Amino acid sequence: MSHTEIILTTHIPSLGAEADVVKVRRGYARNFLIPRGMAHEVTPASLRMTNSLKARRAEREAKELNEANDLGRRLGKLKLAFVLETGEAGKAFGSVTAKDIAERVHSETGHDLDRHRISLERPIKETGEFQVEVRLHPEVHATLKLTVTAKNAKPADGEEEIEEKPKGRRSAKKETSEEA
């Protein structure tokens, strides 16, 4: 299994960024990366070319950081409201998941937010106010404010009405036999 060194010309998440010199298997380099223009073989001429690749990498990283900061500021101001169906006992049917949050952010701001960037330990199944952290960039984190309310809110303890329920068939028979 022979390996070869190549210089990446584009950002490849599993390997590295522009201007990185990485070792990969020869067939992967020869059959996939080099024909698609994603990499060059390491030669003295290609090593001189890395300066332009490093400049392009710095521009891309600065642009990504600025976009993440801008989105982070917008998400910090955003307050999302969710409504959960609840039963008579106040138990929620369903939950608010990272996917729901990402879809709501997309509908509110127009930005696609990957659900994997949302730090949610478990789905939200109760009502209240929550703060959820979003990792936009390795250096940029934003906090989303969520309000979860119940659609069928149960009445407060003092307002709760107690309904008298019939005892059952036996008690109904006793009442009718006593009346006769």
PyMOL commands that set and color helices and strands:
alter all, ss='L'
color gray80, all
select helices_A, chain A and resi 26-33+44-77+98-109+115-117+157-159+169-179
alter helices_A, ss='H'
color red, helices_A
select strands_A, chain A and resi 3-8+21-25+39-41+79-86+92-93+118-119+128-137+140-150
alter strands_A, ss='S'
color yellow, strands_A
deselect
rebuild
show_as cartoon
